């Protein structure tokens, strides 16, 4: 049994939802499902009852829950003891969301190499809350994707990477030799996309590109990543869009009938920026690590 499996179990048990648990853990949903399945196989019991809409604890899962909390509490106490025993270091609190995947991991690795005495504390917040946290001094830096207007004195905006959106579509609609798919091709089938409330940046980017291409995108209800990928290759076909980092992770475990292609004609890009406090040397170090890793 691994601590990661226990953490994933607790996240699902408390949220009663694999997708929400994955968001909390900053991983893709298939990773959560795989670790829970491994844990169940190692224990020889089913921990969750699952159907298309609900996740609930089995009797065995409920019995495991209290012990799992005790295990993680003991690990956290041990970690606190170790941290308290070392010389005091610096902490940079960063507001973030989802979709950065491997890039964020590379940034933290680079920062650990160049500033080993600096610890990063990630706080998952909606973008307006990140900016309020920066202005109030509760955060030192924040990752943003939405357009940002005028900033309070002492804050500055720095674009660090621009990425093309990637479509997940039925493999039958493309070929292995193709690396892109045209938006008018995608518009021939409905899309499973987040609502404008869930992801306003992605929704707005697709709306703008659709108008440029002179097409209309028909939307279907958005579901969890696992369910969405299963439905994309089925009949009737559909498609969705992901940020590149998430697309790369999902492609590793996606069904064989699903292909991932960059969207072209028109190309749809999403800019990721950092807003930092100008009075924070640690925030500038975080920005520099982002620039190094983003190339």
N, C-alpha and C positions, 0 to 999 in steps of 0.2 A: 504494500500500500504506500502511495506517495502523498506528501503533503498537498501537492497540487490537486490530486483527486479529492481530498477532503475539502479543500477550498471550493472547488467546483461544485461538490455535493451541497455544501452550505448555501452557495449562491442560488442554486436551483431550488433548494428546499425553502429558502426565504422568499424568493420572488415567484415561485410556482410557475416559472416560465423559462424555457431554455434560451430564447432570444434575449430576454431582459438580463438573464444571468451573464450571457456572453458580453453584453454591453457593459455591465458593471465590471467585468473582469478584463475588459479591453482585448478580447480575443474573438475569433469567429465562432459561430454556433456549432459547426461540425466538431471543433476541438473540444467543446464542452460535452457534446453527445458521446464522443469517442472515449473521453476520460471516465464519464459516468458508466459507460458500458464495461470498460476495463475493471472499474471498481466493483461492479456487480458480479463480474465473472470471478474476480479474486475472492470475494466474500461468499459466493455461491448463493446469493439471494437477489431478488428484485427490490430495489430501493424506491422506485417510482412507478406509479401507474400512469400510462400516457395514452391520450387519444388525440384527435386532430385539434382540439381546443383547450384541453385541460391537462395539467400535470399535478398529481397529488402523491403524497407519501404513502407507501405501503406500511403495514404493521412493522415489517423489518426496518424500513427506512425511518419510521418514527423512533424505533428503539435505538437506531444508530445516531440519531440527530444530537441528543444531549452529549453523547460521548465525543462526537465530532467537534462540537463546540468546546468541550474541555480540552481536546487535543490541540486545537488552534490557539486557545487561550494560553496554554502552557508554552507553546512555541513562541507566541508573542511576548510573554513574560521573559523567556530566555533571551530573545532578541533585544528587548529593552535593557536587560541586565548587561548584555554585551556592549550595547551602544553607550550606556551610562558609564561604563568603565573606561571608555576611550576619551582622549582629549576632545573638548567641544569643537565641533565643526560648524560649517555654515549650511543653512537650508534655504533653498530657493523654491518658493511655492508657485506652481505654474497651473493656470487654468487651461483645460483642454477638453476635447470632445472625442470623436472616433474617426477612424478611417486612415490614420497615419501609419499603422501597422509597423512594418520592418524599419521604416525611416526613423520613427521615434526611438526604437531600440538602438539603432545605430548612433543616433544623437546622444543618448544616455551613455553609450559605450565610449564615444569620443570624449565626452565631458569627464567621464571617470578617468580617462587616460591623462587629460590635460589639467584637470582640477580635482584630484582625488579627495581633497578635503571638503568638496562641495556636494551636498546631498540634494536631490530633487524630490519634491513632494508634489505629486500630480493630484489636482482636484477637478473632477468632472462636473462642468457647469454649462448651462446654456450661454451662448455668446454674449447677450446683454449683461448677464450676471458676471461674466469674466471681466468685462470692461469696468463694471461698477467695483468689482474687487480690486482691480488695478488702481482705480482712482482713489479708493479708500485706503490703499496701502496693504491690503490683506494678501495680494498677489504681487509677484515681481515681474511676471511675464504671462502672456496669454496667447494661445494659438487661435487664429480667427480665419474664417473663410468668407463671411459676409462683408459687403462693402462697409467701410468705416468712414464716417464723416469727420468733422473736426474733433480733435482729441483735447482733453484738458492739458493745461501746461504741465510739463514734466513727463508726458507719455509720448512715444513715437512709434510709428508703424513701419515695418520692414518686410517686404515680400521676400519669401525664401524659396518657394518652389511653385511652378505652374505645371499641372498634370492633366493629361487628357482623360476624359471619362472612358470607361471600358464597358461594353455591352456583354451581357450573358444572353445567348440566343440559342435556338435549336441548332444542333450541329448540321442537320439536314439542309439548312438555309445558307451554308457557307462551304468552303473547302479547306483542307489542311494548308494549302499554299497561301491562302489569304491571311493578311494580318490586320485588315480593317474591314469595317462594314459601313455602308452609307446610311445616313439617317432616313432617307426615303424608303430604303429597303426595310428598315425596322418598322416604319410607320404602317406597313402593310399588315402588321399583326399588333394586337394590343400590348400595352406595357404594364408591368407590375412595379409601380414606382412609389416611393414615400410620398405622403401628402405634403402640401405646402407648409403645413404646421410642423411636421416631423423634420423635414429637411428643406427649408426654403431656398438654400443656395443651389442644390442640385435641381430642384423643381424649376427655379427661375432660369438656370442655364439651359435646360432642355426646352423650355418655352421659347426662349430667345432663338435657339438654333432651329426650332421647328418653324418659326415665322420666317427666318432667313431661307430655309429650304422650301418654303411654301407647302408644308405638310401639316397634318393634324395628328397628334398622338392620342390614341384612345387608351384610357387608363382603366386598369382593373385594381381591385383592392390589394394592398400590399400585405404580405404575410411574412413569416420568419424566413431566414435565408435558406434553411434546409428545405422547407416546403416549397419555396419559390423555385429553387433549382430543380426540384423534382417535377414541378409543374411546367417548367419552361420547355423541356423536351417532350412533353406529353401532347395529347390532342385535346382541345385546340391549342396550338402553340402560342407562346408569348415571349416577352423579353424583359430585361431590367438593366439598370446601369449601376456601376460601382466605382468608387475611387480606385486607382490602380493598386494600391497596397492591399486593399481588401480583396480585389479581384484575384491577385496572385495567390493569396492564402486560400480562397475558396476553390480555385482551380485545382488545387492538390487533391481535393476530396470530392469534387463535383461528379455527378452522374456522367456516364460516357456519352449520353445524348446531348450534352451541353457544351457549347464552344464559347470562348472569350475572345472578343475582338475590339480593338480601339474604334471608337466612333469617328467617322470621317464624313466630309462633304455634307454639312460643314463639321469641322472639328470642334468638339466641345471641351473646353478646358476650365479647370477650377484652380484658382490661385489660393495658396496657403501663405498666410503672413503671421508675423509675430508682432504683438504690441508689447513694448517693454517700458519699465520705469527707467528714465534716463539717469536717475541717481543711484542705480544698482549695478555695480561692476559684475555681480554674479549673473544678472539678466543679460548683460552684454556678452559674457562668456557663453551663455546658453545660445544666444543668437549666432555667435561665431561657430559653435559646434554644428548648428543647423546648416549654416552656409557651407561648411566643409563637407557634410554628409549629403547635402542636396546637390553638390557638384556645381 
